[in-house]
Amino acid sequence: MPSKWNFGTIGLKLATTLGFLFIHIPIFIIIMYAFSTDEKTFQFPLPGFTLKWFGVAWDRNDIWEAIILSSQVATISTILAIILGTLACLAVYRSKFFGKEVISFLVILPIALPGIVTGISLRSAMSLFGIPFSTWTIVIAHATFCIVTVYNNVLARLRRSSHSMVEASMDLGANPWQTFRFVILPNIATALLAGGMLSFALSFDEVIVTTFTAGQQSTVPIWMLTEFIRPRQRPVTNVVAVFVILVTTIPILVAYYLTKEDEGGKK
């Protein structure tokens, strides 16, 4: 029995290691080629290392325009997601009405559907209503799936919170707004922050839905896709990819630590 157990443990560790390498080696390759002296091909081993491409990327206006647009879209989408996701969660939580499960399912459906389906449906709806494609159409598209991350985080937190505090607040004479401000909001604050950070990360690197709703505008992911199709100074694209990795990874890590339970089971 001990030998079988050891064999199973080693096999599990090996499978975990292989899965980890399979996921992260491509990311390491992107980072590595951001320092390559070769500007046209992906030679290995690298012919040399340089920081030149970081300066080139810094001086390109098209990159800055894409970064600014992605930042604006991600910020506005995150704010909308926090507001609408929280309101939707509070409306559904602890309420009993006909069709509650259907409404919950419809709220989380945009993130469960393939991105191309969401993109096509949104583009068709916008064309049907004659909405011109702009920054706001991208924001609307991103908000549809960003709401889900906030909704899920807040709902999970509310399910672990005691409803007796809300009842006690109401019994002591607090109105609904005071109860929300002084009782509910402090309990869900970290969940809101974590959901907001995840929403920002999801919005910043979204490409499929953005392609259908951006019109002629170019966010960072669309800019990168265009550069790979028509390569010009390939390492510059890898430099921007490194930036995207940092922008999306840091909020996810912060969100993880905000929502991680401590040893006492509390947030």
Backbone hydrogen bonds, N-H to C=O, Kabsch-Sander energy under -0.5 kcal/mol:
donor,donor_aa,acceptor,acceptor_aa,energy
5,W,1,M,-2.5
6,N,2,P,-2.5
7,F,3,S,-2.4
8,G,4,K,-2.5
9,T,5,W,-2.2
10,I,6,N,-2.6
11,G,7,F,-2.4
12,L,8,G,-2.2
13,K,9,T,-2.3
14,L,10,I,-2.5
15,A,11,G,-2.4
16,T,12,L,-2.3
17,T,13,K,-2.4
18,L,14,L,-2.6
19,G,15,A,-2.4
20,F,16,T,-2.4
21,L,17,T,-2.5
22,F,18,L,-2.5
23,I,19,G,-1.7
24,H,20,F,-2.2
25,I,21,L,-2.6
28,F,24,H,-2.3
29,I,25,I,-2.3
30,I,26,P,-2.0
31,I,27,I,-2.2
32,M,28,F,-2.6
33,Y,29,I,-2.5
34,A,30,I,-0.7
34,A,31,I,-0.8
35,F,32,M,-1.6
36,S,33,Y,-0.9
37,T,48,G,-1.3
43,Q,41,T,-0.7
50,T,35,F,-2.3
54,F,51,L,-0.9
55,G,51,L,-1.0
56,V,52,K,-1.9
57,A,53,W,-2.5
58,W,54,F,-1.9
59,D,55,G,-1.4
60,R,56,V,-0.5
60,R,57,A,-1.0
61,N,59,D,-0.6
64,W,60,R,-1.5
65,E,61,N,-2.6
66,A,62,D,-1.6
67,I,63,I,-2.5
68,I,64,W,-2.7
69,L,65,E,-2.2
70,S,66,A,-2.5
71,S,67,I,-2.5
72,Q,68,I,-2.5
73,V,69,L,-2.6
74,A,70,S,-2.6
75,T,71,S,-2.4
76,I,72,Q,-2.5
77,S,73,V,-2.6
78,T,74,A,-2.0
79,I,75,T,-2.1
80,L,76,I,-2.5
81,A,77,S,-2.4
82,I,78,T,-2.4
83,I,79,I,-2.2
84,L,80,L,-2.8
85,G,81,A,-2.4
86,T,82,I,-1.6
87,L,83,I,-2.2
88,A,84,L,-2.5
89,C,85,G,-2.0
90,L,86,T,-2.6
91,A,87,L,-1.9
92,V,88,A,-1.6
93,Y,89,C,-3.0
95,S,92,V,-1.6
97,F,95,S,-0.6
100,K,97,F,-1.5
103,I,99,G,-2.2
104,S,100,K,-2.3
105,F,101,E,-2.2
106,L,102,V,-2.4
107,V,103,I,-1.9
108,I,104,S,-1.6
109,L,105,F,-1.0
111,I,108,I,-0.6
112,A,108,I,-0.9
112,A,109,L,-0.9
113,L,109,L,-2.1
117,V,114,P,-0.7
118,T,114,P,-1.9
119,G,115,G,-2.8
120,I,116,I,-2.4
121,S,117,V,-2.3
122,L,118,T,-2.3
123,R,119,G,-2.4
124,S,120,I,-2.4
125,A,121,S,-2.2
126,M,122,L,-2.6
127,S,123,R,-2.3
128,L,124,S,-2.3
129,F,125,A,-1.9
130,G,127,S,-0.7
131,I,126,M,-2.8
138,I,134,S,-1.4
139,V,135,T,-2.2
140,I,136,W,-2.6
141,A,137,T,-2.1
142,H,138,I,-2.8
143,A,139,V,-2.6
144,T,140,I,-1.2
145,F,141,A,-0.6
145,F,142,H,-0.8
146,C,142,H,-2.1
147,I,143,A,-2.1
149,T,145,F,-0.8
150,V,146,C,-1.5
151,Y,147,I,-2.9
152,N,148,V,-2.8
153,N,149,T,-1.9
154,V,150,V,-2.8
155,L,151,Y,-2.5
156,A,152,N,-2.1
157,R,153,N,-1.9
158,L,154,V,-2.7
159,R,155,L,-2.0
160,R,156,A,-0.8
160,R,157,R,-0.7
161,S,157,R,-0.5
161,S,158,L,-0.9
163,H,161,S,-0.5
165,M,162,S,-1.0
167,E,163,H,-2.0
168,A,164,S,-2.6
169,S,165,M,-2.2
170,M,166,V,-2.2
171,D,167,E,-2.4
172,L,168,A,-1.7
173,G,170,M,-1.3
174,A,169,S,-2.1
179,T,175,N,-2.5
180,F,176,P,-2.3
181,R,177,W,-2.7
182,F,178,Q,-2.7
183,V,179,T,-1.8
184,I,179,T,-2.0
185,L,180,F,-3.2
187,N,183,V,-0.9
188,I,184,I,-1.6
189,A,185,L,-0.9
192,L,188,I,-2.6
193,L,189,A,-2.4
194,A,190,T,-2.7
195,G,191,A,-2.6
196,G,192,L,-2.5
197,M,193,L,-2.2
198,L,194,A,-2.3
199,S,195,G,-2.2
200,F,196,G,-2.3
201,A,197,M,-2.3
202,L,198,L,-2.6
203,S,199,S,-2.6
204,F,200,F,-2.5
205,D,201,A,-1.4
206,E,203,S,-1.0
211,T,207,V,-2.1
212,F,208,I,-1.0
213,T,209,V,-1.0
213,T,210,T,-0.6
214,A,210,T,-1.7
217,Q,214,A,-1.7
219,T,217,Q,-0.5
220,V,66,A,-0.7
223,W,219,T,-2.8
224,M,220,V,-2.5
225,L,221,P,-2.3
226,T,222,I,-2.4
227,E,223,W,-2.2
228,F,224,M,-2.1
229,I,225,L,-1.7
230,R,226,T,-2.4
234,R,39,E,-1.7
236,V,233,Q,-1.7
237,T,233,Q,-0.9
237,T,234,R,-0.7
238,N,234,R,-1.6
239,V,235,P,-2.1
240,V,236,V,-2.2
241,A,237,T,-2.1
242,V,238,N,-2.1
243,F,239,V,-1.8
244,V,240,V,-2.4
245,I,241,A,-2.5
246,L,242,V,-2.1
247,V,243,F,-2.6
248,T,244,V,-2.4
249,T,245,I,-2.2
250,I,246,L,-2.2
252,I,248,T,-1.0
253,L,249,T,-2.5
254,V,250,I,-2.5
255,A,251,P,-2.7
256,Y,252,I,-2.2
257,Y,253,L,-2.2
258,L,254,V,-2.0
259,T,255,A,-1.8
260,K,256,Y,-1.1
262,D,266,K,-2.4
265,G,262,D,-2.0
